Amino acid sequence: MSVVAQVILNKNPPSSTQMGDVAVLKLYDRRFAEELRGFFEAEDYGEAEEEEYQLEVFHHPSPNDEGKAKLVAAHADNPTDENEDEPAAKRISRIQQRCLEHHISECMVYDRLKSLQAHHIPRLSCSVRLKPWILPKAPHSIPPSIEKDLYIPGILIEYIDGFSLEDANTIAPAEDWRQIFDKALEAINMLGDQNVLNNGVRPENFIVRQENGVYSALMVDFAQARLRRVDESDQEWKRFGFSFERTERASLRYLVKADEMQFY
């Protein structure tokens, strides 16, 4: 759903960060968020569409945050119902809002899970914002009031040298599969202990790392996660938790369907 790139950090002056010289830049980019674009039935990215969106933002600023939330909610189940002919800029506006929401969710979860960073999840270095390429017909000076509608939000996180959990049965020795799978489940349980539910738990969202012969599985995507609300009752939280847990375990369990992996 997000654009991910491996980047080299220019530490000048030298920094005390433990990130190392290589990091991962994760962007919530409306232009290339394939799943969101598919959900809202937007065409593949093109300059004409982006220019239409930028002009719409400059000349017709979007609703406030509350208005945006209502707009997204109204189209959550049937995003294009009765709106098949709506302008592309309107669809892109909803994609941008969803990207902003995913960025906020991820930052909140990383903040809540500080104690798990470097062990069960990557270290978070910082939240970032990239100024977009402003197309010719749009003004080149962006007023602060519309920055959130145009800028590309993202995060800079620790680079984990490893492989996807999805590939564990083709990369890791068979005798290590159980250890790797247990580590992934351990990470899921640790999130639950911190009152975090993640609806984005899939094998491809774990990076398996081996250090001194010991494997660990780090979860790397929290855009679809949520924190427990202060006013959320135990009953409500358990109901959501049961639904999320079934999704999480079903997503991982398919890894062990092969005859040679019937240990689970």
Secondary structure, DSSP 8 states (H G I E B T S, - for coil): --EEEEEE---SS----SS-SEEEEEE--TTT-HHHHHHTT--S--HHHHHHHHHHHHHS----HHHHHHHHHHTSSSTTTT-TTS-HHHHHHHHHHHHHHHHHHHHHHHHHTGGGBTTTB--EEEEEEE-----TTS-S---GGGHHHHSEEEEEEE---SEEGGGHHHHS-GGGHHHHHHHHHHHHHHHHHTTEEETT--GGGEEEEEETTEEEEEE---TTEEE--TT--HHHHHHHHHHHHHHHHHHHHGGG-SGGGTT-
